[in-house]
Amino acid sequence: MTQYYNDPNSLKKHGKSFYWASFFLPKRNKDAATKLYSICRFFDDLADDNSEDQTKILTEEFKKICDDLSHPINEFFTSHNLSIKILGDLVDGLVKDQTDVRIKNEKELIQYAYQVAGTVGLMMSPLIMVNNNKANKHAIDLGIAMQLTNIARDIYEDALMNRIYLPQDWISNTDISELTDISSNKDLIQIKGAIKRLILLSETYYKNGFAGMRYIPLKTRLAIFFAAKIYRAIGQKIKKNRYEYSYKRIYVRTIEKLFITFISIPEFVFLNLRYNKYQLVREIFQNENL
């Protein structure tokens, strides 16, 4: 079983968009964010250690960390005034991935997206010096937006692992074989429609995320803004491709990240004017306001 250690290169190796944005964080905040990413990556690696069900390993590892006050993960959460219950929510999401994934509806989709990504936004907030609980819903929604982008991008790869995150009531009667066998040349109109719906839904959550950046101190706000803009660009590329379903993974190249960073600066200056309202689109999560 994978043993935890703080890998300072984890963000660089696995989180290309976040690593780019991290250059705009002060060193202290960057180090803390990198440690959090390493913790989340540790559990992600545990979840995908092999093809067998890792539920027991995930739950036992989390319990061991909670019970051991000297464990480096527990110490990290304590030192940054983070509730470890939020990490527990993330683990619950990873447990859901241990069986064949079939999301029933949009509510279930958003619940899952909160567990595996909204939690990360919530845990990041104190690390970037946010001290207002009003920011929590915005941080969660930004994480959810990014996860919806992930799902829209990774449909084929997820299908190969027998995971369908597109809600079943969006794609009724679509079989897993139709998602894995692209060579069949079937016109998957439902899938294209679902991809479009995902991207449109993510836009609402991105806007909620941007609306909450007023709560982030200026010295750390720019990094989060750039991370969101670069991640959102993946969805915009999917839109540009007319929501076509493909086995090819869409990503943002380095030159594109440079371009996005440069042209986004004027938007950043007027961010609070452009995004000044929160749109209520979901229920409150149990551990949202700890």
N, C-alpha and C positions, 0 to 999 in steps of 0.2 A: 504494500500500500504506500502511496505517496506520502512523504513526511513534509510537514510545513517548514519552510525557511523563507526568510525575506529575500526574494530575488530582486535586486535593484534594477536588473535589466528586463524584468517581466513586461513592463509597459512598452519598452522599446521593441521587444520581440513580438508582442501579441496585440498591442493597442496602437496601431500606427497613427490614427487620427488624433487620439488623446495624447500620444507622445509628442506630436507636432505642437499641439496647443499648450503642452506643459512648459514649453520654452518661454511662455509669456507669464508664468507664475514665479513669484519670489521663491528662492531656494527652499526655505522652510516649508512653505505650502506645497511645493513640488515634491519634496521628500515624503511628506505625509500622504499626499495623493498617490504617490508611487507605492507606498506600503499598503494602502487600502486596495489598490489594484492587484498587488501581489496576493493579498488575502483572498480576494474574490476569485482570482485565477487558481489559487490552491484548491478551493472547493469545486471550481469548474473542472479542473483536472481530475479530481476525485470522482466526480460524476461521470466522466467519460473515460475512466481508467481502462475499461474493457467493455465488451458487449453485454456483460452480465449485469443484473440489477444491483445497483450500488446503494440502494436505499438504506440498508442497515449500516453500512460504512459511513455514509453521510451523517446520519442521525447520531450514531455513536461518537463520531469525531466532534460534532458540534456540542454534544453533551459533555464530552471530556474537556473541551475548551471552557465551557461555562463553569464547570466544577473546579477548574484549576486556575486560581487567581494569578498564579505566576506564569501561566502560559503566555507567550509573546502576543498572541492575538487578543487575549483577554486584557493584557496590560495596555495594548494599543487602544482598545475601546475605552478603557477606564481613563487613560491619560488624556484622551480627546473628548471626554464627556459624551461618548456615543452609547446608545442603548444596544446591547448585544441582541436584543429581541429583533431588531431590524435585520441583522445578519441571519437570524433564524428564519425570517420571512424569505430571504434569498435561498437558503437551504431548502425550504419547502418547495420553491419553484424548481430547483434542480431535481428534487425527488420526483416531481411530476414528469420529468424527462426520462425517468427510468423504465417506464412502460410505453407501449405504442401510444403516441400522442394523437389525440383527436379532440380539438377544441370545439365545443358545441356552439357557442354564440359569442357575440362581441363582448358581453360582460365577462365571460370566462377568459377571453383573450386579454382584456385589460387587466384582469386580476393576475394572470400569468406574467404579463409585461411589467407590472408593478413588482412582482416577486423577484424577477431576475435582473431588472434594470432600474425601475423606479426606486428600489431600495438603495441602489448605488448613488443615485442623485441625493437621496435623503442623508446617506452617510457622508457624502462629500461636503455637504453644507458647512458643518463646523470646521472642516479642514481648510476651507477658503474664507474663514472668518465671518460667516453669516451668523448673526445672533438674534434674528427675528423669526419667530415661529410662523409668521405669515408667509415666509418663503417656502415652507415645507411642501405645500401643494404644487408650487411651481417647479421645485426641484424634482419631485416625483414625476410630474407630467413631462419634463424634459427627458428623463430617463425612459419613460414609456414611449415617447416619440422616437427615440433612438432605437428602441427594441422593435417597434413597428417597422422601422426602416430595415433593420436586420432581417426580420421575417420576410418582408417583400423581396429582399435581395437573395435570401438563402433557401427559397422554396425547394429547389432541386436537391441541394445537399441535405436538407432536412428529410426530404422524402426517401432518400437512400438509407436513412436511419429509421425509417418507418415513423416519421414524425410529420404531422400535418397541423400547422399552427393557424392556417386559414380556417375561420369558423365554418362548421359543417352546414349551418343554415345559409351560408354564402355560396357554397359549392356543392349543393346536394347532388348525390349520385356520382360524384367524381371519385374514382378508385385510385388507390396508391400507385397502381401500375401505370396509370395514365400520366402520372407526374414523373415517374422514373424512366419511362420509355418515350423520350422525346422524338426518337426516330420514327414513331408511328405516324407522324405528320397529322395528328388530329388537331382540329381547330378548337383549342380549349378556350372558348369564349367566356365560360364561367370563371376560369382562372385569371384571365386578363381583367375581367370585371372586378374580381376580388383583389388583385394587385392594385388596381386603380383605387378601389375603396380603401385599401390599407394606406396608400400614400396620402389620400385626401384626409383620412382620419389622423394620420401622423401630423399633418399640417396644423390641425387644431391644437394638438398637444405641444408642438413646437412653439406656437404663438403663446400658449400659456406659460411655457418655459421662458421665453423671451420677456414676457410681461413681469416675471419675477426677478429679473436681473437687477432691478433697482435696489434689491436688498443685499446684493453682493458688493463689497467694497471695491472701489475702482481698481486697486492694485491687483485684485484677483479676477475681476469681472471679465477683462479682455480675453483671458485664456478660455473661460467657459463659453463665452460668445463665439470664439473661433472654433472651438470643438463642436458646438452645435451647428454652426454654419457649414463646416466641412462634412459632418455626418448627414446633414439635411441634403447636401449636394448629391449624395448617393440616390436619394429618392427622386431628385430632380432629373438625374440621368435616366432613371427608370421611366419617368414620365416622358422624357425626350424620346425614348425608345418605344413610345406608345404602349407601355405596359406589357411588352412582349415577354412571354415566358421562355426562359432559356437556361441551359445548363452552365452558361458562362457567368462567372461572378463579376458583378459591376463594382468597381472601386474608383477612388479618386487618386489620380496620379500626383506626384510631388509638384509638378509644374502647375497643376490645377489647384493644389492647396495654396501655393504661392499667390496665384491669381485671386482666389477666393479671399485670402487674407487681406490682400491689397484693396480690392474693390469693396470690402465689407466695412472698412474704416468709417466712411461717412454715415453708414447705417448705425454703427456703434455709437457715434456722437449723438444721434437723435433717437436712440433706442427707446428711451422712456416716453417720448412723444408718440412714437409709432405703435408701441405695444404697451397700452396702459390699462387694459381690462383683462380680467380672468373669466373665461367661459366655463361654466359648470357643466362638465361632460361625464362625470363619474361619481361613484359613491366614495365616501371617506373610508380609508383603510384603517384597520384596527390600531396599528402602531404608527400612524401617520404623525401624530402630535405628541409623542413621548417627550 
